[in-house]
């Protein structure tokens, strides 16, 4: 039996579906459905049981799953980087994770969890080293706090522990995230509704729309999670990005061209899109520009060293697939 926390969320639901696709449906889905619309992410998935996160913790503490679990894929967290309630964030992202870690170590259950590239803050080096970790918000701090707990306990590990630092993930099943959904989703929504895409003006030494992030498809995120699930001999904290920074302009162009192709229209270059008013630039909201990450690029050497050799999708490939899914769904 496999536990997936955050199972009704973005990455969690994609993991459940991928497990189903390879024949695994003995899955306990754990989440908090206060946001009830998230149920849609699980409608086409097969699970053995659904539990609220608090009920799951109670059952865990009462010994209901002693000797029953094969792995825990821990995706559950408050992922709103704008959330300022530190007590809420630490309780959800640190204390909850620590309880699961304690159980998994006591029961020798592999534990694969979601960390975040937000631990690097506004730094320019994105390598899994404490010298590079300077989070800018309490979300990033909550993730770093747990990573550091895991690091302190390496010598006590009884089984696999893997932390995956997600960079900018995009893809199917993220519609419920609202403003926290990926830029690919927002660009698609804008273009579909208005026939144009709006990007921010220049910042951090980059021209308008040329700020660069490591955009990674949820397809690759799921693939890496399952790789570690299948290779329990590997433990560690790993960046999960493509290792390739691409611009917001590239994401916008890939989105527009994917929609145009679905209508039988010709592809356009970036300058053509600008000239036709398909891409526009807007000022930053007050207070955001100073906190904005204008550049991220995962160092994935450590991931490659544990023999994860699969190619990672470029924006042009991944966004194209995603737009096709959005148009069908």
N, C-alpha and C positions, 0 to 999 in steps of 0.2 A: 504494500500500500504506500502511495506517495502523497505527501501533503503539499499543496500549493497554496501559500498565503497570498492575499491580494488577488485571489483567483478571478474575481469579476472585473478587475482593473485591466489596464492596457497590456502590460507585458505578461501578467499572470494568466489572462484568458488566452493569449497566444500560446503560452506554454501548455495549458490544458489541451487546446486543440491539437498542438503538435504531438503531445503524448497520445492522444486518441488516434491520430493518423498513423502512429506506429504500433497500435494495438493495445495501448495501456488505457484502461478506464477505471481501474481500482484506485480512484483519486478522491481524496478529501479536499474539497474546495473550501477555503477559509477566507472570509472577508467581512466587511461592515457595509450592509446594504441600506444604511441611512439614506444614501443617494440611490434610490430604488431603480433609477433608469439604467444602472450598470448591469442589471440582470440580463439585458440584451446580449451582452458579450458572451454569455454562457448558454444561450438558447440552443446553439448547434453543437454543444459539447456534451460528452458523456462523463458523468461523475458518479461515485458511489454514495457520497453524502455531501451536504453543504452545512457548514457551521459558522455562526457568528464568531468573530475573533475572541470575544470574551468567554463565550461558552467553550470554545476550543481550549483556551488556557486553563479553564476550570477542569475540564476533562483530562488534560495533560497532567495537571497537578495531582489529580485523583488516581492516576495510574491507568486510565482507560486505554492508553495506547502503548503501554509497556510491552516491548517485544513484538509490536505489530507493524512498525513503520520501516520502510526500506530507504526513504530519503525525505528530506524537507527542502523544498524550493521556496525560499522566503522572499516574496516580492512585495508583501504588504508594508505600507508606510504612508505617512503624510508626505506627498511629493510636491506640495505647493511651495515653491521657493519664495513666495511673497508672504507666507504665513509668519507673523511676528510673535505669536504666543509660544514662548520658549518652553514653558512647562508642558504644554500639549505636544510640542514637537519632540521633546526628549522622551516623554512617556511612550509615544507611538513608535519612534524610530530607534530609540536606544534601549529602554527598559524591556519592551516587548521582545526585541531581538535578543537581548541578553537571556531572557527566560527560555527562549527556544534553543539558544546555544547550549545552555546548561543541560536541558533535556537531551539534546542530541549527543552531547559528550557522555552523559551518564548512560545512555542507551546504545552508544556506538552507531548512531544514525548519521549518514552523510548529510552535510548542511551546506547548501549553496544559496547565497544571499545577494541581494541587490545593494551595492554601494552606489557612489555617484561621483562623476567628474567635478561636481561642485566643491569637493574638498580642496581643489587646486586654486579656487578663487580667481584673482586677476593675474596670477603668475603666468610665465611664458614657457615654463618647463613642465610637461605633463608626464612625469615618470613616477612610479610608485615608490616614493621616497619621502620620509617626513620633512626633509628640507624644502620640498616643493609644495607643501600642504598648508594653505592659508585661506580657509573658507571666509566668504564675505557675508554670509547670513546664517541664521540658526539652523536652517535645513542642512546646509553643508556641514555645520559643526556637529549636528546630531549624527550624520553619517561618519564623520571622522572619529567621533567619540567611540562609535562601535568598532570601526576598523582598528583603532588602537587597543580596545579591549581584546579583540581577536589576536592581535600581535603579541600582547602580553601573555597570552595563554598558549602560544604555539607549543611550548615544551610539554604542556599537559594534554595535548590532543590525543584522543583515543581513536579518531576516525577523520575522514576528509572534512575540511572546512575551506570553502572557496568564497571570496568576496569579489564581485564584478563591478567595476566602476564604469557605469554607463555614461556615455557621452550624449550627444543629441539624438535621441531615438525617435523615429517616425514610423508610421505604418498602420495597418488595420486595427480596429477596435479601440481607438483613442477618442472617439467623438464625445464621450461623456466628460472629458477633461476640461472642456470649456477653454478659458484663456490659457491654461497650462498645456493645451495640445500643441503638437509640433508646428513649426512654421510651414511645413509642407501641407498640413491640414488647413491652416488658416489661408495660405495662398490659394489652395484649391477652392475653398469656400468663397473667397473674395472674387476670384475669376469667374466662378460658376454663377454667382449672383449679380456681379457688376461689370464683368468683362474687363477687369483690370486688377492688378496686384499692387499693393502699397508696401514699400520697404522703408526702413529708416535712412535718414541722411547719414553722411559720413561720421566716423568716430574713431578714436584710438589710432589716428594716422591713416585710416582707410577711407577711400572715397565712398560715395553713396552706394550702399548695397554690396560693397566689396569686403565688409567684415567677414571673417572666415571662421567656420566651426567644423568640427568633426561630426558630420551627420551620418548616423548609422541606422540601417534598416532593422526593424524588429525581427525580420527574417533571420538576420545574422545574430542578433541577441539571443534568440531562441536556440539557434544552432550551437552557439557556444555553451549555453546552459546545459543542453543535452550532451554535448561532448564531455563536459566534466561529470555529468551524471553517469556516463558510460565509462569513465576513466577515474575511478575513485582513488587511484594511487597519487593523483595530483592535488595538492592543496596550495593555497596562497591567495594574495590579493592581486587582481589583474585589471588593467585597463581594458575596456571593451568599447572600442571605436574602430574606425577603418584604418587609422594611421595616416589619414589624408584629409587635410583641411580644404573645404570648398566654400565658395562664397554664397551669400544669400541670393545674389543675382543668378547664380547657377541653379539654385533650388527653384527660384521663380520661373526661370526659362524652361527648366525641365517640366514643371507643372503645366505651364501654358501650352507647351508643345505636345504634351501627352493628351491634354483635352482637345487641342486642335486636331491631332491625328485621329482621335475617336470620332470626329465629325468629318473626316476626309479632307481636312484643310492642310495646307503645306506648313512645314516647320519654318520658324523664323529665327533669326539671330537676335542677340541681345539689343543691338543698336536699332534694328527694325522694330522690336517691341517697344523700345523707348520712344521712337519717332511716331509710332501709332498710338501712343498713350496707353499701352497695355501694362507698362510698368511705370509707377510713379514713386516719388520719394517724399517722406514726411518727417517733420521734426520729432525728436524724442519727447515723450511726456516729461513733465517736471520731475527732476530727481532721478530719472532712470539712467541718463547718459553717463553719470559718474560711476554707476555700479555695473555698467554693461560690459559683458565679456566680448571683446571685439575679435578675439582669436583663441581657438582651442584646436589642438591636434594630439590625439592619443599616441603615446609611445607604446607600441604593442609588441616590443621585443620579448617581454616576459611571457606573453601569451603564445607567441610563436615558439619559444623555447620549450614549451610543454607539448609541442607537436600538433598544435591546432594550425593546420596548413591550408584550410579552405580559403578561397578568394572571398573578399568582402565587397559587397556591392557599392559601386560608385553612385552618386546622386542621380545621374542620368538613368541608371538601371533601376535603382530602388524606388525612386519617385515615380517613374513610369509604371512600374508594377502597382504601386500604391494608388495612383490615380485610376487605373483600370478597376481596381477593387472598389474604390469609392463610387465610381460611375455605376457599377453593378449593384451596389448596396445602398 
